[in-house]
Each structure stands twice: as structure tokens, then as C-alpha cells.
Amino acid sequence: MKAEVSLIDGVSFAGVADSGHRIVMDGPPEFGGLNKGTRPMEMLLIGLGGCSAFDVLHILRKARLHVDDCRVELQAERAQKVPKVFTQIHMHFVISGKDIPEEKVKRAVDLSAEKYCSASIMFKQCATITHDYELIQT
């Protein structure tokens, strides 16, 4: 995997990786940013959510379950001093669908956290990660 990050202006950067999709990152105004993009640490948190949600959805669909929606809400705490790494992350999955057994959702969330989500496993090196889920039958 390759990626490139290039300066746009001030402290705004454009990033592009192998998929070819361009993203914009920017810093807060107090550091010269213009708030024109997502902060880099926010991108990491979003990436963790995306990686986990992808796994959970894939596992449930592979089990031939009808999933209408899959969302993960993340809350993170960071260290007070530099480097301000994530120290705690909580992931709340909200799964909606028809006739989805709760044990299948629990299994999918657990498998993502313990086996499949590379981002989650990587973040466990510096942060305590917890997760729970909510199942909405439609």
C-alpha cells in the first residue's frame, strides 16, 4: 500500500492512496488551519470505525442476514501530553435489519475486534478499546 500527502495551503494537506480517492486534512485555526478538512487524528478514528463496520457487515451478510443499516459510533480519549495518542476508545455498533439473531451480531462484533479488524488490533497497542452493540429489528 502506498499513499502520498501534499501541502495545499497553510496547514491543509491532500492525501491520496492506491484507491485514487483524494481526501483533505486541515488543522485547527489556532495552528494555522482554516478548518477545511478533517483532522488527521479524526481520520484515524474514522478509519477504525470504517474497518470495523466493514467487517461486521461482511460477517452478517455472509451469514445471509438482511442488514438494512450498520453504523458505529466512536468515542475516544487522548493522552494529555505529547504524543497525544488515543488512550481509550469505545465503539457502539447499531445494526438494523429483519430477523437478525442477537447472537449473530455479538459474534460479528467480537470477531471484528479480536480477529479481523487490522485497525482495531493495531490501536490495542496503545489504547483500551471497548465495544457494545444495539440491534434494531425492522
LINRAVEN-V49342 format. One record per residue. N is the residue number from 1. SS is DSSP state (~ for helix, > for strand, _ for the rest). PSI is psi in radians with two decimals (999 if undefined). OMEGA is omega in whole degrees, -180 to 180 (* if undefined). Layout:
BEGIN
((N;SS;PSI;OMEGA) (N;SS;PSI;OMEGA))
END
This chain:
BEGIN
((1;_;2.41;177) (2;_;2.67;175) (3;>;2.77;177) (4;>;2.40;178) (5;>;2.21;-176) (6;>;2.51;178) (7;>;2.31;174) (8;>;-1.03;-177) (9;>;2.60;179) (10;_;-1.97;173) (11;_;0.50;175) (12;>;2.38;-179) (13;>;2.62;172) (14;>;2.36;178) (15;>;2.51;176) (16;>;2.43;179) (17;>;-2.97;-175) (18;_;-0.54;-178) (19;_;-0.32;178) (20;_;-0.02;-180) (21;_;2.30;-177) (22;>;2.38;177) (23;>;2.65;179) (24;>;2.34;176) (25;>;2.55;179) (26;_;2.73;178) (27;_;2.98;178) (28;_;2.74;-179) (29;~;-0.61;-179) (30;~;-0.21;176) (31;~;0.33;177) (32;_;0.07;180) (33;_;2.86;178) (34;_;0.21;179) (35;_;0.72;-179) (36;_;0.09;-179) (37;_;3.04;179) (38;>;2.51;176) (39;_;2.57;-180) (40;~;-0.71;179) (41;~;-0.54;174) (42;~;-0.66;180) (43;~;-0.68;178) (44;~;-0.75;180) (45;~;-0.74;177) (46;~;-0.71;178) (47;~;-0.71;176) (48;~;-0.81;179) (49;~;-0.73;180) (50;~;-0.75;180) (51;~;-0.82;-179) (52;~;-0.78;-180) (53;~;-0.68;177) (54;~;-0.84;-180) (55;~;-0.87;-177) (56;~;-0.83;179) (57;~;-0.76;-180) (58;~;-0.77;-180) (59;~;-0.78;-179) (60;~;-0.71;179) (61;~;-0.60;177) (62;~;-0.51;176) (63;_;0.14;178) (64;_;0.64;178) (65;_;2.55;-178) (66;>;1.80;-180) (67;>;2.11;177) (68;>;-0.63;-177) (69;>;2.55;177) (70;>;2.05;-178) (71;>;2.56;174) (72;>;2.20;178) (73;>;2.21;-176) (74;>;2.44;173) (75;>;2.30;-178) (76;>;2.61;172) (77;>;2.52;-180) (78;>;2.76;176) (79;_;2.60;-179) (80;_;-0.48;-177) (81;_;2.73;178) (82;_;2.34;-1) (83;_;2.32;-175) (84;_;1.14;-180) (85;_;2.81;172) (86;>;2.35;178) (87;>;-0.53;177) (88;>;2.38;178) (89;>;2.28;174) (90;>;2.32;-179) (91;>;2.14;179) (92;>;1.93;-180) (93;>;2.37;175) (94;>;1.95;-177) (95;>;2.25;177) (96;>;2.43;178) (97;>;-3.13;-177) (98;>;2.23;176) (99;_;0.76;178) (100;_;2.10;178) (101;_;2.36;-178) (102;~;-0.65;-179) (103;~;-0.48;177) (104;~;-0.65;178) (105;~;-0.80;179) (106;~;-0.78;-180) (107;~;-0.75;-179) (108;~;-0.76;179) (109;~;-0.77;180) (110;~;-0.77;180) (111;~;-0.71;178) (112;~;-0.86;-176) (113;~;-0.64;-172) (114;~;-0.37;-172) (115;~;-0.76;-167) (116;~;-0.61;-174) (117;_;1.82;-180) (118;~;-0.70;-179) (119;~;-0.78;-180) (120;~;-0.78;-179) (121;~;-0.65;178) (122;~;-0.81;-179) (123;~;-0.46;180) (124;_;-0.27;179) (125;_;-0.42;-178) (126;_;-0.23;-174) (127;_;2.64;170) (128;>;2.14;-179) (129;>;2.23;175) (130;>;2.77;179) (131;>;2.69;171) (132;>;-3.14;-178) (133;>;2.83;177) (134;>;2.28;180) (135;>;2.18;179) (136;>;1.98;179) (137;>;2.23;-179) (138;_;999;*))
END
